[in-house]
Amino acid sequence: MKNPNGTDVGSLVEQPQSGQEVAKRPVMPSTPTLSLAPTNMQEALQAAEMYANSSLVPERFQGKRDDCFVAIQLAARQGVDPTMLMQNSYVVHGTPGIAGKYAIALMNAKGPFRGGVRFTYERDDKGAPTACTAHAIHRETGERCESRVGMEMVVAEGWIKNTKWKSMPEQMLAYRSGAFLARLYCPEVLMGMQTVEELQDVIEINPIREEPSAPQIAQDDRTILQWAFDSMDEAAATGHFLGWWDKNKEGFRRLVNQRKLSQADLNKISTRFFAKQKTYKAPPLEPEAPAGGSDLPESKGVSEAALQLRLDAHKQLEESGNTGSFWDDSEAAIKALPPGEQDWLINQVDEMLLKMESQQGS
């Protein structure tokens, strides 16, 4: 039997040399003769509905027509059957990924290599794998293409925190070296997608933190959309409106990834905010006297970190006329402040923005 490249599947295992061990490569199943690929948007939507209603697709796709539609589109671009893609794709904390074995099979079937990808292991005195090199011969140039991943890299990058590196190191080394090989020599095969193993390594190193924003606040009978509108109006009434979007946008985007908020509702929230911003007038501020000899109102008892962030925002405002990048660049430092100082900083930045707007209008 031959694979789509015309290579005899029975001859895919390279004979080991010099004590090295070579792993057998995964093979992409042959394409069925019956093609059910949709040819237009309507057919794709109908197909997505059928897949979503099927009990044969993975449970994570059942009843989710939109997810099935995306999978169908991606499968068409990869030139594979949608069912195969669904069986080998996963979502890790909101980020889609594909199984490592599927990535290697894609590379064998669609990549530029002659004879497919092979894996050679290095081992220590006890026989434990210390490295794996994924290698193949380029079909057009005859060049040997390879990518090596060793345990020293696994430790240095912090991937070792993922327990699978201890329980199944050979497989993890093969999957990671294979993914590296694809990114180096045929990135179009993976189309920018990461493998599940790569995503799991990153999640283990940088676990997702739930922020105290919309997910925690909207726990009453209100929908998240209604909570956002109420919160926006409250911010406008208390003089905190201009910093409201920067404060909440990441929380809303996280809710979209978690499928707790639709993209359509997020668009409604952002549209309402920016429309309201055009006519927004802050409530009058009560006069405040400098405290403790400082030229900053309400600065008594405020930490040096908060004062420095206020200066950074002022500098950003003078240089660019807005504070957009300030909130992104200083996110970690702001979150480290006590809640009271966070409110103080937001209020200070709002006042600076209002002052600038009034100067521009005069």
BASEMI-801040 format. One record per residue: residue in one letter; residue number from 1; x, y, z of N, C-alpha, C in turn. Coordinates in pm, whole numbers, padded with zeros to 5 digits. Atoms other than C-alpha are relative to their C-alpha. Layout:
  code  pos     n.u     n.v     n.w    ca.u    ca.v    ca.w     c.u     c.v     c.w
     A  NUM       X       Y       Z       X       Y       Z       X       Y       Z
...
// end
This chain:
  code  pos     n.u     n.v     n.w    ca.u    ca.v    ca.w     c.u     c.v     c.w
     M    1   00085  -00119   00000   00000   00000   00000   00089   00124   00000
     K    2  -00080  -00121   00010   00125   00350  -00080  -00077   00119   00057
     N    3   00062  -00122  -00050   00061   00686   00081  -00018   00100  -00113
     P    4   00025  -00095   00108  -00043   00999  -00114   00125   00046  -00072
     N    5  -00123  -00039   00068   00324   01070  -00193   00054  -00109  -00090
     G    6  -00046   00112   00082   00356   00735  -00366   00101  -00087   00070
     T    7  -00099   00076  -00074   00577   00594  -00091  -00061  -00126   00057
     D    8   00047   00127  -00054   00539   00230   00009  -00002   00007   00152
     V    9   00013  -00011  -00144   00403   00233   00364   00081  -00107   00071
     G   10  -00072   00108  -00065   00575  -00095   00441   00149   00024   00011
     S   11  -00145  -00024  -00004   00920   00057   00392   00032   00132   00069
     L   12  -00018  -00130  -00061   00888   00358   00618   00097  -00001   00116
     V   13  -00086   00005  -00118   01110   00238   00901   00145  -00014  -00044
     E   14  -00141   00001   00034   01476   00321   00861   00074  -00095   00093
     Q   15  -00075   00093  -00083   01720   00054   00984   00094   00078   00092
     P   16  -00087  -00072  -00092   01903   00173   01298   00148  -00024  -00031
     Q   17  -00144   00008   00023   02273   00247   01262   00072   00051   00124
     S   18  -00087  -00042  -00110   02546   00282   01525  -00075   00004   00133
     G   19   00070   00009  -00128   02313   00181   01804  -00114   00098   00015
     Q   20   00108  -00096  -00010   02065   00455   01727  -00133  -00065  -00033
     E   21   00133   00057   00017   01694   00383   01740  -00086   00094  -00082
     V   22   00081  -00082   00087   01457   00508   01473  -00147  -00036   00018
     A   23   00142   00024  -00024   01084   00547   01538  -00077  -00001  -00131
     K   24   00087   00005   00117   00816   00461   01289  -00086   00124  -00004
     R   25   00073  -00124   00014   00638   00766   01154  -00148  -00026  -00020
     P   26   00142   00012   00028   00261   00820   01152  -00028   00024  -00148
     V   27   00035  -00013   00140   00095   00792   00812  -00141   00052  -00013
     M   28   00132  -00053   00024  -00199   01000   00692  -00083  -00102  -00077
     P   29   00084   00095   00073  -00484   00767   00592  -00033   00051  -00140
     S   30   00029  -00039   00137  -00565   00765   00223  -00134   00071  -00009
     T   31   00121  -00079   00016  -00832   01008   00104  -00113  -00087  -00055
     P   32   00111   00082   00050  -01174   00842   00057  -00042   00045  -00139
     T   33   00040  -00033   00136  -01311   00826  -00293  -00125   00085  -00001
     L   34   00120  -00080  -00006  -01642   00982  -00186   00032   00135   00062
     S   35  -00031  -00134  -00049  -01595   01359  -00150  -00126   00071   00042
     L   36   00114  -00074  -00052  -01838   01550   00069   00039   00144   00032
     A   37  -00049  -00133  -00027  -01642   01875   00068  -00099   00104  -00053
     P   38   00094  -00103   00046  -01879   02178   00055   00068   00092  -00101
     T   39  -00053  -00086   00106  -01838   02408  -00244  -00040   00145   00018
     N   40   00038  -00138  -00025  -02003   02721  -00105  -00041   00015   00146
     M   41   00031  -00028  -00140  -02105   02890   00220  -00124  -00075   00048
     Q   42   00123   00067  -00039  -02456   02744   00224   00023  -00148   00026
     E   43  -00029   00142  -00019  -02328   02389   00181   00084  -00022   00125
     A   44  -00084   00012  -00119  -02068   02448   00452  -00084   00011   00127
     L   45   00088  -00014  -00116  -02336   02565   00696  -00088  -00123   00019
     Q   46   00081   00121  -00008  -02554   02266   00613   00083  -00117   00052
     A   47  -00088   00107  -00047  -02260   02032   00661   00031   00017   00148
     A   48  -00029  -00026  -00142  -02176   02200   00994  -00117  -00043   00087
     E   49   00119   00040  -00076  -02534   02143   01111  -00006  -00151   00013
     M   50   00003   00145  -00002  -02510   01775   01018   00105  -00055   00094
     Y   51  -00106   00047  -00090  -02179   01727   01196  -00039   00027   00146
     A   52   00037  -00036  -00137  -02310   01909   01506  -00106  -00094   00057
     N   53   00107   00090  -00044  -02609   01673   01520   00042  -00147   00005
     S   54  -00046   00138   00005  -02398   01360   01479   00062  -00044   00133
     S   55  -00061   00055  -00122  -02300   01137   01770   00136  -00063  -00030
     L   56  -00128   00061   00038  -01996   01013   01574   00116   00097   00007
     V   57  -00108  -00097  -00015  -01800   01337   01600   00036   00010   00148
     P   58  -00036  -00013  -00141  -01608   01405   01923  -00100   00085   00076
     E   59   00101  -00067  -00082  -01826   01528   02208   00019   00151   00003
     R   60  -00027  -00144  -00006  -01652   01869   02208  -00057   00075  -00120
     F   61   00060  -00064   00117  -01808   01933   01863  -00151  -00023  -00009
     Q   62   00143   00032   00009  -02155   01789   01926  -00084   00118   00048
     G   63   00088  -00110  -00034  -02426   02054   01926   00061   00138  -00021
     K   64  -00068  -00129   00021  -02177   02327   01827   00022   00022  -00149
     R   65  -00007  -00017   00144  -02250   02421   01470   00112   00095  -00041
     D   66  -00102  -00097   00036  -02015   02720   01469   00140  -00063   00004
     D   67  -00129   00066  -00009  -01721   02508   01585   00019  -00097  -00117
     C   68  -00008   00093   00113  -01801   02247   01321   00025   00075  -00130
     F   69  -00020  -00079   00121  -01816   02519   01055   00147   00041  -00013
     V   70  -00142  -00038   00003  -01468   02643   01150   00088  -00120  -00034
     A   71  -00078   00121   00027  -01336   02286   01148  -00010  -00039  -00147
     I   72   00018   00032   00142  -01481   02230   00799   00086   00091  -00086
     Q   73  -00081  -00094   00078  -01313   02544   00668   00149  -00031   00012
     L   74  -00141   00032  -00020  -00978   02450   00821   00037  -00130  -00069
     A   75  -00026   00129   00066  -01004   02094   00692   00011   00019  -00151
     A   76  -00007  -00025   00145  -01070   02226   00340   00135   00060  -00037
     R   77  -00129  -00062   00029  -00756   02437   00356   00116  -00099   00015
     Q   78  -00105   00100  -00020  -00551   02146   00485  -00015  -00117  -00097
     G   79   00022   00108   00095  -00702   01913   00224  -00025  -00134   00066
     V   80   00029   00124  -00071  -00824   01656   00477  -00150  -00010   00026
     D   81   00139   00020  -00033  -01157   01509   00582  -00033   00072   00131
     P   82   00034  -00072  -00124  -01336   01727   00846  -00006  -00090   00123
     T   83   00008   00089  -00116  -01401   01425   01067   00139  -00030   00056
     M   84  -00136   00026  -00045  -01029   01350   01078   00055   00118   00079
     L   85  -00048  -00119  -00072  -00952   01708   01179  -00067   00011   00136
     M   86   00071  -00010  -00127  -01221   01707   01448   00053  -00099   00102
     Q   87  -00050   00102  -00091  -01085   01385   01595   00139   00031   00054
     N   88  -00139  -00030  -00039  -00738   01537   01621   00022   00145   00039
     S   89  -00014  -00140  -00042  -00810   01895   01727  -00063   00019   00138
     Y   90   00042  -00023  -00137  -00856   02026   02079   00011   00149   00030
     V   91  -00009  -00138  -00045  -00901   02357   02259   00060  -00001   00140
     V   92  -00069  -00007  -00128  -00658   02429   02542  -00010   00144   00050
     H   93   00024  -00134  -00056  -00778   02730   02748  -00028   00102  -00111
     G   94   00045  -00094   00101  -00942   02892   02449   00084   00005  -00126
     T   95  -00087  -00001   00118  -00661   02822   02200  -00009  -00134  -00071
     P   96   00010   00128   00072  -00715   02560   01927   00137  -00059  -00028
     G   97  -00125   00069   00030  -00444   02300   01877  -00030  -00135  -00063
     I   98   00017   00130   00064  -00389   01976   01687   00092  -00101   00066
     A   99  -00080   00106  -00060  -00256   01642   01809   00135  -00009  -00070
     G  100  -00133   00010   00058   00117   01591   01759   00010  -00104  -00109
     K  101  -00005   00105   00101   00066   01267   01569  -00067   00044  -00129
     Y  102   00070  -00052   00119  -00176   01444   01334   00088   00100  -00074
     A  103  -00091  -00096   00063   00077   01723   01271   00107  -00072  -00082
     I  104  -00103   00077   00071   00340   01465   01173  -00061  -00069  -00121
     A  105   00067   00063   00114   00091   01279   00953  -00027   00100  -00111
     L  106   00019  -00106   00099   00005   01607   00779   00129   00028  -00075
     M  107  -00129  -00028   00061   00373   01668   00718   00040  -00111  -00097
     N  108  -00032   00112   00087   00416   01321   00569  -00082   00003  -00129
     A  109   00089   00004   00115   00117   01357   00338   00010   00126  -00086
     K  110   00005  -00126   00073   00142   01725   00243   00134   00071  -00009
     G  111  -00127  -00071  -00005   00502   01821   00314   00090  -00027  -00120
     P  112  -00089   00010   00116   00797   01849   00073   00101  -00113   00010
     F  113  -00101   00101  -00028   00975   01536   00199  -00020  -00128  -00081
     R  114   00002   00127   00070   01063   01218   00016   00015  -00113   00101
     G  115  -00008   00113  -00093   00988   00904   00214  -00051   00031   00138
     G  116   00058  -00033  -00130   00836   01089   00508   00103   00031   00107
     V  117  -00081  -00043  -00113   00971   01190   00847   00037  -00121   00087
     R  118  -00047   00105  -00091   01180   00961   01069   00055   00065   00125
     F  119  -00042  -00051  -00130   01287   00998   01431   00113  -00085   00055
     T  120  -00115   00069  -00057   01625   00906   01576   00023   00048   00143
     Y  121  -00016  -00034  -00141   01673   00894   01954   00146  -00011   00044
     E  122  -00126   00014  -00074   01981   00951   02169  -00036  -00044   00141
     R  123   00033   00055  -00131   01996   00764   02499   00121   00006   00092
     D  124  -00109   00003  -00098   02198   00769   02820   00039  -00144   00030
     D  125  -00051   00134  -00033   02377   00474   02980  -00110  -00093   00049
     K  126   00109   00081  -00052   02051   00356   03136  -00109  -00025  -00104
     G  127   00098   00020   00106   01863   00362   02807  -00110   00102  -00005
     A  128   00103  -00103   00000   01652   00665   02890   00026   00098  -00114
     P  129  -00020  -00094   00111   01594   00901   02595   00047   00136   00048
     T  130  -00051  -00133  -00034   01794   01222   02612  -00025   00101  -00110
     A  131   00027  -00091   00111   01712   01369   02270  -00066  -00077  -00113
     C  132   00060   00060   00119   01521   01306   01950   00020   00096  -00117
     T  133  -00017  -00079   00121   01601   01427   01599  -00101  -00046  -00104
     A  134   00092   00027   00110   01321   01446   01343   00072   00037  -00129
     H  135  -00076  -00028   00122   01470   01421   00993  -00069  -00059  -00121
     A  136   00059   00044   00126   01365   01379   00633   00083   00055  -00115
     I  137  -00071  -00044   00120   01499   01423   00280  -00095   00084  -00085
     H  138   00082  -00088   00081   01368   01717   00081  -00015  -00057  -00141
     R  139   00030   00066   00127   01201   01589  -00234   00070   00069  -00118
     E  140  -00052  -00072   00115   01330   01861  -00469   00151   00020   00006
     T  141  -00143  -00034  -00010   01678   01946  -00335   00087  -00117   00044
     G  142  -00079   00110  -00054   01782   01617  -00177   00066   00034   00132
     E  143  -00060  -00043  -00126   01882   01812   00135  -00059  -00078   00117
     R  144   00047   00064  -00123   01862   01637   00472  -00050   00111   00092
     C  145   00061  -00099  -00088   01625   01843   00686  -00018  -00064   00137
     E  146   00011   00060  -00134   01636   01789   01060  -00024   00105   00106
     S  147   00024  -00085  -00116   01535   01932   01394   00018  -00085   00125
     R  148  -00032   00077  -00121   01671   01813   01729  -00058   00069   00123
     V  149   00047  -00049  -00129   01507   01851   02068   00057  -00092   00107
     G  150  -00060   00078  -00107   01697   01739   02377  -00062   00034   00135
     M  151   00056  -00022  -00133   01603   01708   02741   00057   00125   00064
     E  152  -00056  -00124  -00054   01839   01996   02816  -00085   00120  -00039
     M  153   00091  -00106   00044   01607   02219   02610  -00131  -00006   00077
     V  154   00126   00018  -00073   01302   02073   02783   00010   00062   00139
     V  155  -00020  -00054  -00134   01446   02166   03122   00018   00151  -00005
     A  156  -00028  -00143   00010   01574   02508   03013  -00124   00082  -00030
     E  157   00122  -00073   00037   01239   02609   02862  -00111  -00015   00103
     G  158   00102   00019  -00103   01047   02488   03167  -00109  -00097  -00038
     W  159   00103   00095   00043   00848   02229   02971  -00010  -00119   00095
     I  160  -00005   00118  -00086   00951   01965   03224  -00109   00003   00107
     K  161   00110  -00010  -00097   00674   02097   03452  -00124  -00074  -00048
     N  162   00109   00084   00054   00433   01917   03221   00035  -00145   00031
     T  163  -00033   00134  -00049   00418   01571   03380   00017  -00103  -00110
     K  164  -00014   00096   00109   00397   01399   03041   00145  -00016  -00043
     W  165  -00142   00013   00035   00767   01470   02987   00070  -00105   00086
     K  166  -00058   00103  -00088   00837   01231   03276  -00065  -00136  -00024
     S  167   00070   00127   00016   00575   00968   03200   00013  -00058  -00142
     M  168  -00010   00047   00139   00615   00948   02819   00099   00087  -00079
     P  169  -00098  -00091   00061   00940   01128   02722   00027  -00027  -00148
     E  170  -00029   00030   00141   00997   00943   02391  -00104   00062  -00092
     Q  171   00107  -00053   00084   00660   01041   02251   00002   00152  -00001
     M  172  -00002  -00147  -00007   00688   01400   02372   00117   00056  -00080
     L  173  -00116  -00046   00078   01037   01437   02220  -00029  -00009  -00150
     A  174   00032   00017   00142   00910   01301   01888  -00099   00105  -00047
     Y  175   00101  -00098   00039   00606   01527   01881   00061   00140  -00010
     R  176  -00057  -00136   00000   00807   01839   01970   00102   00018  -00112
     S  177  -00099  -00013   00108   01095   01772   01728  -00069  -00002  -00137
     G  178   00075   00002   00125   00842   01689   01454  -00066   00133  -00028
     A  179   00063  -00132   00018   00656   02016   01512   00102   00104  -00039
     F  180  -00107  -00094   00036   00984   02208   01499   00041  -00018  -00146
     L  181  -00039   00028   00139   01074   02037   01171  -00102   00062  -00097
     A  182   00104  -00056   00086   00741   02141   01020   00008   00152  -00005
     R  183  -00006  -00146  -00002   00780   02503   01131   00122   00052  -00076
     L  184  -00122  -00044   00069   01130   02522   00985  -00009  -00019  -00151
     Y  185  -00012   00036   00142   01078   02354   00647  -00133  -00001  -00076
     C  186   00129  -00003   00070   00704   02349   00569  -00107   00058   00092
     P  187   00098  -00060  -00091   00512   02593   00794  -00140   00006  -00058
     E  188   00132  -00006   00063   00230   02604   00539  -00084  -00124   00030
     V  189   00074   00124  -00030   00137   02247   00638  -00082   00017   00128
     L  190   00071  -00019  -00127   00044   02342   00995  -00083   00127   00001
     M  191   00077  -00124   00013  -00092   02682   00889  -00002   00080   00131
     G  192  -00013  -00079  -00122   00033   02842   01210  -00057  -00063   00125
     M  193   00059   00062  -00118  -00147   02601   01442   00107  -00067   00086
     Q  194  -00089   00067  -00093   00031   02473   01751  -00054  -00139   00031
     T  195   00045   00132  -00043   00022   02115   01867  -00052   00009   00143
     V  196   00055   00003  -00135  -00169   02025   02180   00112  -00010   00103
     E  197  -00112   00017  -00094   00158   01920   02343   00070   00132   00025
     E  198  -00061  -00132  -00017   00306   02264   02281  -00086   00089   00089
     L  199   00090  -00082  -00080  -00001   02435   02426  -00001  -00045   00145
     Q  200   00000   00050  -00137   00000   02209   02732   00128   00040   00072
     D  201  -00125  -00043  -00061   00365   02292   02795  -00010   00145   00045
     V  202   00011  -00142  -00032   00288   02665   02786  -00097   00022   00114
     I  203   00098  -00014  -00108  -00020   02628   03007   00060  -00042   00133
     E  204  -00064   00045  -00123   00187   02433   03262   00094   00107   00054
     I  205  -00096  -00101  -00043   00447   02712   03267  -00071   00128   00042
     N  206   00070  -00124  -00025   00206   03006   03256  -00150  -00028   00018
     P  207   00142   00033  -00020  -00125   02895   03409  -00087   00123  -00014
     I  208   00093  -00109   00021  -00424   03106   03317  -00054   00048   00134
     R  209   00057  -00058  -00121  -00531   03344   03594  -00132   00066  -00034
     E  210   00129  -00063   00020  -00891   03444   03621   00005   00140   00061
     E  211  -00006  -00138  -00046  -00909   03823   03650  -00132   00039   00067
     P  212   00123  -00042  -00068  -01159   03992   03885  -00075   00102  -00082
     S  213   00076  -00091   00084  -01361   04142   03604  -00137  -00059  -00025
     A  214   00137   00041   00031  -01686   04053   03427  -00035  -00141   00047
     P  215   00041   00135  -00041  -01674   03675   03503  -00043  -00009   00145
     Q  216   00033   00007  -00141  -01683   03734   03878  -00112   00096   00039
     I  217   00096  -00101  -00041  -01903   04043   03887  -00141  -00035  -00044
     A  218   00133   00027   00055  -02190   03927   03666  -00053  -00134   00049
     Q  219   00048   00126  -00057  -02319   03659   03902  -00147   00011   00043
     D  220   00140  -00013  -00036  -02669   03799   03957  -00087  -00035  -00119
     D  221   00095   00037   00105  -02974   03777   03733   00028   00073  -00132
     R  222  -00029  -00072   00123  -02828   04019   03481   00088  -00083  -00093
     T  223  -00092   00060   00097  -02666   03898   03161   00131   00079   00003
     I  224  -00127  -00071   00005  -02304   03990   03104  -00013   00128  -00081
     L  225   00021  -00119   00081  -02418   04232   02836  -00065   00111   00082
     Q  226   00067  -00101  -00082  -02653   04410   03078   00092   00050   00110
     W  227  -00096  -00043  -00102  -02387   04411   03349   00098   00101  -00059
     A  228  -00096  -00090   00064  -02145   04576   03103  -00061   00138  -00021
     F  229   00066  -00129   00022  -02398   04847   03016  -00017   00075   00133
     D  230   00018  -00064  -00131  -02475   04914   03385   00132   00049   00055
     S  231  -00132  -00039  -00049  -02106   04919   03476   00053   00121  -00074
     M  232  -00044  -00113   00081  -02034   05157   03190  -00068   00129   00045
     D  233   00074  -00118  -00045  -02308   05397   03305   00047   00046   00138
     E  234  -00048  -00035  -00134  -02185   05381   03664   00136   00068  -00008
     A  235  -00131  -00062   00017  -01831   05461   03551  -00013   00143  -00053
     A  236   00021  -00135   00054  -01960   05761   03355  -00050   00094   00109
     A  237   00057  -00085  -00105  -02151   05889   03659   00101   00034   00108
     T  238  -00098  -00021  -00107  -01849   05860   03891   00133   00056  -00049
     G  239  -00123  -00059   00053  -01585   06005   03657   00107  -00099  -00038
     H  240  -00098   00103   00036  -01415   05676   03571  -00025  -00058  -00139
     F  241   00043   00057   00128  -01559   05632   03223   00116  -00021  -00097
     L  242  -00103   00007   00104  -01249   05700   03010   00094  -00119   00016
     G  243  -00087   00117  -00020  -01052   05416   03167  -00075  -00131   00007
     W  244   00083   00119  -00018  -01344   05172   03173   00032  -00108  -00103
     W  245  -00024   00099   00105  -01274   05000   02838   00135  -00068   00020
     D  246  -00132   00059  -00020  -00902   04953   02904   00003  -00093   00120
     K  247   00002   00082  -00121  -00982   04809   03244  -00071  -00134  -00022
     N  248   00086   00118   00013  -01239   04555   03121   00016  -00079  -00129
     K  249   00000   00064   00132  -01154   04466   02760   00059  -00141   00001
     E  250  -00059   00133  -00003  -00928   04170   02841  -00094  -00101   00065
     G  251   00097   00089  -00064  -01193   04025   03072  -00109  -00041  -00096
     F  252   00103   00032   00099  -01453   04047   02797   00053  -00097  -00106
     R  253  -00057   00089   00102  -01220   03883   02544   00018  -00140   00056
     R  254  -00013   00131  -00061  -01156   03603   02789  -00137  -00070   00006
     L  255   00134   00056  -00002  -01531   03554   02823  -00041  -00052  -00137
     V  256   00030   00047   00135  -01560   03525   02446   00070  -00134  -00025
     N  257  -00074   00126   00017  -01289   03255   02444  -00064  -00113   00079
     Q  258   00065   00101  -00083  -01477   03074   02721  -00144  -00026  -00043
     R  259   00135   00014   00055  -01799   03102   02517  -00108   00039   00100
     K  260   00098  -00054  -00093  -01973   03288   02799  -00056   00132  -00051
     L  261   00044  -00125   00061  -02007   03601   02585   00020  -00014  -00150
     S  262  -00013   00012   00145  -02077   03609   02213   00078   00117  -00057
     Q  263  -00073  -00108   00065  -01865   03812   01975  -00095   00113  -00037
     A  264   00098  -00103   00034  -02183   03994   01870  -00027   00091   00120
     D  265   00023  -00081  -00119  -02244   04108   02230   00123   00083   00035
     L  266  -00120  -00079  -00024  -01882   04215   02266   00004   00120  -00094
     N  267   00004  -00113   00095  -01924   04427   01954  -00100   00105   00047
     K  268   00097  -00096  -00052  -02234   04585   02111   00059   00082   00114
     I  269  -00060  -00069  -00114  -02037   04669   02425   00101   00105  -00049
     S  270  -00101  -00093   00048  -01745   04827   02239  -00062   00114  -00080
     T  271   00067  -00105   00079  -01975   05015   01999  -00066   00102   00091
     R  272   00067  -00091  -00095  -02174   05160   02290   00101   00087   00072
     F  273  -00100  -00077  -00073  -01858   05263   02474   00056   00114  -00085
     F  274  -00066  -00101   00082  -01694   05445   02185  -00099   00104  -00052
     A  275   00101  -00099   00035  -02021   05610   02083  -00025   00095   00117
     K  276   00020  -00081  -00120  -02071   05730   02440   00121   00089   00027
     Q  277  -00123  -00075  -00025  -01709   05845   02456  -00001   00134  -00075
     K  278  -00001  -00121   00082  -01772   06104   02181  -00076   00114   00066
     T  279   00082  -00105  -00063  -02031   06291   02389   00018   00006   00152
     Y  280  -00015   00012  -00145  -01902   06208   02737   00054   00129   00060
     K  281  -00048  -00113  -00079  -01862   06492   02986   00008  -00046   00144
     A  282  -00020   00050  -00136  -01717   06405   03323  -00075   00087   00100
     P  283   00066  -00080  -00104  -01904   06514   03638   00102   00095   00063
     P  284  -00095  -00096  -00059  -01751   06819   03810   00072  -00060   00119
     L  285  -00082   00050  -00111  -01469   06739   04050   00000   00102   00113
     E  286  -00007  -00090  -00114  -01472   06881   04399   00142   00048   00018
     P  287  -00137  -00051  -00017  -01173   07107   04471   00074  -00076   00108
     E  288  -00082   00078  -00094  -00892   06927   04647   00128   00076   00027
     A  289  -00124  -00068  -00038  -00597   07067   04835   00114  -00099  -00003
     P  290  -00116   00089  -00001  -00247   06922   04791   00023  -00055   00140
     A  291  -00022   00065  -00130  -00168   06675   05071   00146  -00031   00019
     G  292  -00136   00036  -00033   00163   06632   05243   00104   00073  -00085
     G  293  -00097  -00074   00078   00333   06896   05031   00014  -00049  -00142
     S  294  -00011   00053   00135   00279   06694   04714  -00085   00082  -00094
     D  295   00079  -00071   00100   00155   06854   04394  -00107  -00091  -00060
     L  296   00102   00092   00048  -00067   06549   04335  -00112  -00008   00103
     P  297   00110   00013  -00095  -00414   06554   04492  -00016  -00145   00044
     E  298   00027   00132  -00058  -00498   06259   04719   00123  -00090  -00003
     S  299  -00120   00083   00010  -00135   06143   04710   00053  -00045   00135
     K  300  -00049   00038  -00131  -00090   06109   05085  -00025  -00148   00024
     G  301   00013   00141  -00026  -00024   05748   05172   00008  -00089  -00123
     V  302  -00010   00077   00123   00008   05642   04808   00143  -00049  -00017
     S  303  -00134   00059   00013   00301   05411   04736   00079   00063  -00113
     E  304  -00087  -00051   00106   00600   05507   04524  -00032  -00067  -00134
     A  305   00032   00071   00123   00497   05242   04271  -00119   00064  -00071
     A  306   00118  -00064   00060   00157   05408   04219   00035   00137  -00055
     L  307  -00043  -00133   00047   00317   05754   04190   00080  -00012  -00130
     Q  308  -00081   00018   00122   00563   05622   03930  -00089  -00036  -00118
     L  309   00092   00035   00107   00282   05469   03728  -00077   00122  -00048
     R  310   00069  -00124   00037   00102   05803   03735   00089   00085  -00089
     L  311  -00095  -00075   00083   00415   05971   03597   00017  -00065  -00137
     D  312  -00012   00070   00128   00447   05703   03329  -00119   00029  -00090
     A  313   00120  -00030   00078   00089   05765   03220   00004   00143  -00054
     H  314  -00010  -00141   00043   00150   06140   03207   00099   00013  -00116
     K  315  -00099  -00004   00108   00459   06087   02992  -00058  -00057  -00129
     Q  316   00061   00061   00118   00269   05856   02756  -00103   00093  -00063
     L  317   00103  -00092   00049  -00012   06110   02728   00063   00118  -00074
     E  318  -00068  -00112   00065   00230   06391   02640   00061  -00042  -00134
     E  319  -00070   00044   00121   00410   06182   02378  -00095  -00041  -00112
     S  320   00087   00055   00104   00117   06021   02198  -00142   00054   00000
     G  321   00135  -00055  -00005  -00198   06202   02307  -00103  -00099   00050
     N  322   00091   00099  -00056  -00351   05884   02454   00077  -00089   00096
     T  323  -00063   00088  -00099  -00285   05625   02723  -00021  -00147  -00032
     G  324   00030   00138   00036  -00368   05310   02529   00110  -00098   00033
     S  325  -00109   00092  -00023  -00025   05149   02543   00042  -00005   00147
     F  326  -00036  -00003  -00142   00023   05254   02907  -00068  -00114   00075
     W  327   00073   00105  -00072  -00247   05014   03028   00053  -00138  -00036
     D  328  -00053   00130   00041  -00104   04726   02825   00140  -00023   00056
     D  329  -00139   00015  -00044   00261   04791   02913   00012  -00011   00152
     S  330  -00010  -00006  -00147   00190   04847   03284  -00098  -00092   00069
     E  331   00106   00083  -00056  -00073   04578   03335   00045  -00074   00126
     A  332  -00046   00078  -00114   00137   04363   03569   00024   00090   00122
     A  333  -00030  -00091  -00111   00252   04661   03778  -00129   00055   00063
     I  334   00127  -00052  -00052  -00104   04796   03810  -00070  -00106   00084
     K  335   00065   00107  -00074  -00239   04457   03920   00067  -00026   00134
     A  336  -00072   00021  -00126   00029   04446   04190  -00036   00103   00106
     L  337   00041  -00103  -00095  -00114   04762   04350  -00120  -00046   00081
     P  338   00123   00028  -00076  -00372   04738   04627  -00120   00057  -00074
     P  339   00119  -00048   00072  -00731   04786   04501  -00023   00150   00015
     G  340   00021  -00143  -00020  -00752   05133   04655   00093   00084  -00086
     E  341  -00095  -00076   00081  -00439   05251   04475  -00029  -00017  -00149
     Q  342   00041   00017   00139  -00564   05101   04149  -00108   00101  -00036
     D  343   00106  -00099   00025  -00877   05316   04178   00057   00141  -00004
     W  344  -00062  -00132  -00002  -00664   05618   04266   00072   00027  -00132
     L  345  -00073  -00019   00124  -00446   05565   03959  -00095   00021  -00118
     I  346   00097  -00015   00109  -00743   05521   03724  -00062   00139   00003
     N  347   00059  -00133  -00014  -00897   05840   03861   00098   00108  -00044
     Q  348  -00102  -00097   00039  -00570   06028   03814   00015   00006  -00152
     V  349  -00015   00005   00146  -00536   05914   03453  -00123   00060  -00067
     D  350   00122  -00060   00055  -00900   06005   03384   00007   00152   00006
     E  351  -00009  -00145  -00014  -00837   06356   03517   00101   00059  -00099
     M  352  -00097  -00050   00098  -00530   06394   03297  -00060   00004  -00140
     L  353   00065   00003   00131  -00731   06290   02992  -00101   00113  -00014
     L  354   00098  -00107   00004  -01007   06535   03080   00067   00137  -00015
     K  355  -00074  -00126   00010  -00757   06815   03125   00052   00022  -00140
     M  356  -00052  -00013   00135  -00601   06743   02790  -00114   00032  -00098
     E  357   00113  -00024   00090  -00943   06733   02619  -00050   00143   00013
     S  358   00048  -00136  -00018  -01044   07064   02774   00096   00101  -00060
     Q  359  -00101  -00089   00061  -00717   07226   02662  -00011  -00001  -00151
     Q  360   00012   00009   00144  -00767   07097   02309  -00127   00071  -00049
     G  361   00124  -00063   00042  -01123   07230   02303  -00003   00150   00018
     S  362   00001  -00145  -00027  -01032   07577   02426   00078   00075  -00107
// end
